[in-house]
Amino acid sequence: MSEDYKIKSFNSIEEAENLLIESRNRIDEIDNELLDLISQRTSLAKDIVLAKDFIGMPIYDKSREDKLHDKVRRFSEERDLDADIIDQILDMLTILNKNEQKKILGRNVNG
């Protein structure tokens, strides 16, 4: 565990309250960054589906999704995150992208 994330001991309620406020503010900033990244990711998925459609490639690529899940699982384990939950987040991102792709193509992108 990183030095920055060890359990802290407090000398006063004010110190604990300040850390709580600072931590919550940083979480809000990170949430905004995550939403921006999700938006960027979804925009790229739109480009990908248009390119695949033009080239004549299948829209659904199971091997690509499997590689992404493997990468996320390794990443999660290296950082001591719950790999199952992170995998579920990836599933949700994939569903979001597929829904956007369906809107663009007007057809089922699951195969």
N, C-alpha and C positions, 0 to 999 in steps of 0.2 A: 504494500500500500504506500502511496506517495506521502511524503512528509506533510504536504499541504492538506491531506485529508485524514490525518490522525484525529482521534477523539480529542476535543479541546476541553480544557478545564477553565472555568471562569472565575474571576475575582469579584464580580458584581452582577446584579441583574441587568444593569445598564449595558455592560459589556456583552452579555448574552443577547439582549434585545437588539443591540447594534449589529451583531453578527447575523441575527435572524433577518433583519431588514436588508442588510447588504446581500445576503445569500438569496433572498427572495427577489431582489432587484436584478441580480445576475441571472437567476432562472428566467425571469421575464425577458431579459435581453437574449438569452440562448433560445428561448421559445420563438422569438421573432426571427432569429437567424435560421432556426430549423424550418419555419414556415416559408421563408424566402428560398431556402435550399430545396424544399419540396416543390415549390413553384417552378424553380429552375429545372429540376429533374423531370417534372411533368412536361414542360415545354420541350425538352430534349426527346422525350418519348413521342411527342407529336411529330417531330422531325424524322425520327427513326421509322415510325409507321408509314409516313408518306414515302420515304426512300424505299422501304421494303415493298410497299405496294407497287411503286413504279418499276422496281427491279423484277418483281414477280416472286419475291421470297415469301415464304409462309410468315404470317404475323406472329404466331405463337412459336416460341423456341424453348422447348423444355430443357435442352442442354444448357442454354444461357441462364435460365432461372436456377437450375441445379448448381451451376458454378457460382452464381451470386449467393445462394444459400450457404454453400460451402465456405465462401470467403467471409461472409458475415458471422458464421459460426466460429471460425478461427479467430476473427477479430474480437468477438465477444469473449471467448475463452482467454485470449491474451490479456484482456483488460478486466477480467474477473466480473463480467456482466452476465446476467441470466441469458444464456444463448437461446432458450426457447422463446422468451419474450422478444428479444431482438429479432429473431426469425419471424415472429408474428408481425412485428412492425414492417419488416421487408415484405411480407405477404400483403399487408395493407397498402404499401406503396405500389406494389405490383398491380393490385386491384384498381387503385386510383389511375395508374397509367393505362390499363386495359380499358377502363371506362372512358377515358379521354380518347383513346384510339377508336373505340366503338363509335363515339360521336363523330369523329372525323370520317371514318370509312362507312358508317351506316350499316355495319355488319358485325357478326360475331367474330371476335379475334381469338377465341380459344381453340382454334384448330380447324 
